[in-house]
């Protein structure tokens, strides 16, 4: 009996350690992806700045050409006047096209700047999202599903809960969540932690999980023990 209890206790500790390792791995992957996207946005922003400077240089050259073409000699004959006028119109159209392109570049710069600031904020939030206090380092995510209670929890088939597929069930088990009772006793902090750590794009229907898990737990308790 004592050996069985020790074995179950070691299994619980191993499950908690595996859950902590899985959470850190997910966090590391999210951080790496965010940093890569941030680096790409920074490169795009720098390229846009270079293009913007090039356009400004071309605009200054066009302005100089316009001033030069516009100062025709009063003694020029009519043929030279027509040539000058034609060159002036061509230069003006080029100038207007470059000016429009400059406006588009500045608009793109503002968009890149906004995205860059947004990604930096997301990265800072991500770095602070999973912080385990030193005193709880041996039992990470202990609040999830009441996993810190000394009571040994029997494992249930989590895929029986509506909305929990095999992939989600595996992730929950990696966090030490293995029974209907644990999910039925989720607090609001537990719900937020599961949503953040599992890291799916859409919001998880954890409230529905809780109701379904509560019903399954009651059914399980109402069954006669063999």
C-alpha positions as CSV (number, residue, x, y, z in Angstrom):
1,X,0.0,0.0,0.0
2,X,2.8,2.4,1.0
3,X,4.7,1.5,-2.2
4,X,1.6,2.3,-4.3
5,X,1.1,5.6,-2.6
6,X,4.8,6.5,-3.2
7,X,4.6,5.5,-6.8
8,X,1.4,7.6,-7.3
9,X,3.1,10.6,-5.5
10,X,6.2,10.3,-7.8
11,X,3.9,10.1,-10.8
12,X,2.1,13.3,-9.7
13,X,5.4,15.1,-9.2
14,X,6.6,13.9,-12.6
15,X,3.3,15.2,-14.2
16,X,3.7,18.6,-12.6
17,X,7.3,18.8,-13.8
18,X,6.2,17.8,-17.3
19,X,3.5,20.4,-17.3
20,X,6.0,23.1,-16.2
21,X,8.4,22.0,-19.0
22,X,5.6,22.0,-21.6
23,X,4.5,25.5,-20.5
24,X,8.0,26.9,-20.8
25,X,8.4,25.3,-24.2
26,X,5.2,26.9,-25.5
27,X,6.3,30.2,-24.0
28,X,9.8,29.9,-25.7
29,X,8.2,29.2,-29.1
30,X,5.8,32.1,-28.8
31,X,8.6,34.4,-27.8
32,X,10.8,33.3,-30.7
33,X,7.9,33.8,-33.2
34,X,7.2,37.2,-31.9
35,X,10.9,38.2,-32.0
36,X,11.2,37.0,-35.6
37,X,8.1,39.0,-36.7
38,X,9.5,42.0,-34.9
39,X,12.8,41.7,-36.7
40,X,11.0,41.5,-40.0
41,X,9.0,44.6,-39.3
42,X,12.1,46.4,-38.3
43,X,13.8,45.5,-41.6
44,X,10.7,46.6,-43.6
45,X,10.6,49.9,-41.6
46,X,14.3,50.6,-42.4
47,X,13.8,49.8,-46.1
48,X,10.9,52.2,-46.2
49,X,13.0,54.9,-44.6
50,X,15.7,54.4,-47.3
51,X,13.1,54.6,-50.1
52,X,11.6,57.7,-48.5
53,X,15.0,59.4,-48.5
54,X,15.6,58.4,-52.2
55,X,12.2,59.9,-53.2
56,X,12.9,63.1,-51.4
57,X,16.3,63.4,-53.3
58,X,14.5,62.8,-56.6
59,X,11.9,65.4,-55.7
60,X,14.6,68.0,-55.0
61,X,16.2,67.2,-58.4
62,X,12.8,67.6,-60.1
63,X,12.2,70.9,-58.4
64,X,15.5,72.1,-59.7
65,X,14.7,71.0,-63.2
66,X,11.3,72.7,-63.1
67,X,12.9,76.0,-62.0
68,X,15.6,75.6,-64.8
69,X,13.0,74.8,-67.5
70,X,10.7,77.6,-66.3
71,X,13.3,80.3,-66.8
72,X,13.4,80.4,-70.6
73,X,15.1,83.2,-72.4
74,X,12.9,86.1,-73.8
75,X,14.8,85.9,-77.0
76,X,14.1,82.2,-77.7
77,X,12.2,81.5,-80.9
78,X,8.8,79.8,-81.0
79,X,10.2,76.3,-81.7
80,X,12.5,76.5,-78.6
81,X,9.5,77.8,-76.7
82,X,7.4,74.7,-77.7
83,X,10.3,72.4,-76.8
84,X,10.7,74.1,-73.4
85,X,7.0,73.9,-72.7
86,X,6.9,70.2,-73.6
87,X,9.9,69.5,-71.4
88,X,8.2,71.5,-68.6
89,X,5.0,69.4,-68.8
90,X,6.9,66.2,-68.8
91,X,8.9,67.2,-65.8
92,X,5.8,68.4,-64.0
93,X,4.1,65.0,-64.5
94,X,7.2,63.2,-63.2
95,X,7.3,65.5,-60.2
96,X,3.6,64.9,-59.4
97,X,4.1,61.1,-59.7
98,X,7.1,61.2,-57.4
99,X,5.1,63.3,-54.9
100,X,2.3,60.9,-54.9
101,X,4.8,58.0,-54.4
102,X,6.3,59.9,-51.5
103,X,2.9,60.3,-49.8
104,X,2.3,56.5,-50.2
105,X,5.8,55.8,-48.7
106,X,5.1,58.1,-45.7
107,X,1.8,56.3,-45.2
108,X,3.5,52.9,-45.3
109,X,6.1,54.2,-42.8
110,X,3.4,55.2,-40.4
111,X,1.8,51.7,-40.7
112,X,5.2,50.0,-40.1
113,X,5.8,52.2,-37.1
114,X,2.4,51.3,-35.6
115,X,2.9,47.6,-36.3
116,X,6.4,47.8,-34.8
117,X,5.2,49.4,-31.6
118,X,2.3,46.9,-31.4
119,X,4.7,43.9,-31.7
120,X,7.1,45.3,-29.1
121,X,4.2,45.7,-26.7
122,X,3.1,42.1,-27.4
123,X,6.6,40.8,-26.9
124,X,6.9,42.6,-23.5
125,X,3.5,41.2,-22.5
126,X,4.6,37.7,-23.6
127,X,7.8,37.9,-21.5
128,X,5.7,38.7,-18.4
129,X,2.8,36.3,-19.2
130,X,4.4,33.2,-17.5
131,X,6.1,34.2,-14.3
132,X,6.5,31.6,-11.6
133,X,7.3,33.0,-8.1
134,X,10.4,31.6,-6.5
135,X,8.5,30.0,-3.7
136,X,6.3,28.1,-6.1
137,X,9.1,27.1,-8.5
138,X,8.7,23.4,-7.5
139,X,5.0,23.4,-8.3
140,X,4.4,25.5,-11.4
141,X,0.8,26.1,-12.4
142,X,-0.2,24.7,-9.0
143,X,-3.5,26.6,-9.0
144,X,-4.8,25.0,-12.2
145,X,-7.4,22.4,-11.4
146,X,-6.5,22.3,-7.7
147,X,-3.3,20.4,-8.5
148,X,-1.6,21.5,-5.3
149,X,-4.0,19.6,-3.1
150,X,-2.4,16.6,-1.4
151,X,-5.3,14.4,-2.6
152,X,-4.4,12.0,-5.4
153,X,-6.7,12.5,-8.4
154,X,-7.9,9.7,-10.6
155,X,-7.4,10.1,-14.3
156,X,-10.4,10.6,-16.6
157,X,-10.9,10.6,-20.4
158,X,-11.0,14.4,-21.0
159,X,-12.1,13.9,-24.6
160,X,-15.5,13.1,-23.3
161,X,-15.9,16.8,-22.5
162,X,-17.6,18.5,-25.3
163,X,-15.2,20.7,-27.2
164,X,-12.0,18.9,-26.0
165,X,-10.3,17.0,-28.8
166,X,-7.3,14.7,-28.4
167,X,-4.8,17.6,-29.0
168,X,-6.3,19.8,-26.3
169,X,-6.6,16.8,-23.9
170,X,-2.9,16.1,-24.3
171,X,-2.0,19.8,-23.6
172,X,-4.3,19.7,-20.5
173,X,-2.6,16.6,-19.2
174,X,0.8,18.2,-19.7
175,X,-0.4,20.9,-17.3
176,X,-1.3,18.3,-14.7
177,X,-5.1,18.5,-15.5
178,X,-6.2,14.9,-15.7
179,X,-9.8,14.7,-14.2
180,X,-13.3,16.0,-14.6
181,X,-13.2,17.3,-11.1
182,X,-10.2,19.5,-11.7
183,X,-11.9,21.2,-14.7
184,X,-15.2,21.5,-12.8
185,X,-13.4,23.4,-10.0
186,X,-11.7,25.9,-12.4
187,X,-11.5,29.4,-11.1
188,X,-11.5,32.5,-13.3
189,X,-7.7,32.7,-12.9
190,X,-7.4,29.1,-14.0
191,X,-9.5,29.8,-17.1
192,X,-7.3,32.7,-18.0
193,X,-4.1,30.7,-17.4
194,X,-5.3,27.8,-19.6
195,X,-6.2,30.2,-22.4
196,X,-2.9,31.9,-22.2
197,X,-0.6,28.9,-21.9
198,X,-2.2,26.6,-24.5
199,X,-2.0,29.5,-26.8
200,X,-4.7,28.8,-29.4
201,X,-5.8,31.7,-31.6
202,X,-9.5,31.4,-30.8
203,X,-10.9,31.7,-27.4
204,X,-11.4,28.4,-25.7
205,X,-15.0,27.5,-24.5
206,X,-13.7,26.8,-21.0
207,X,-17.0,27.8,-19.3
208,X,-18.7,25.1,-21.3
209,X,-16.0,22.7,-20.3
210,X,-16.6,23.4,-16.7
211,X,-20.4,22.7,-17.0
212,X,-19.8,19.5,-19.0
213,X,-17.0,18.3,-16.6
214,X,-19.3,19.0,-13.6
215,X,-22.0,16.8,-15.2
216,X,-19.6,14.0,-16.0
217,X,-18.1,14.1,-12.5
218,X,-21.6,13.8,-11.0
219,X,-22.4,10.9,-13.3
220,X,-19.1,9.2,-12.3
221,X,-19.8,9.7,-8.6
222,X,-23.3,8.3,-8.9
223,X,-22.1,5.1,-10.5
224,X,-21.8,2.2,-8.0
225,X,-18.2,1.4,-7.0
226,X,-17.1,-2.1,-7.8
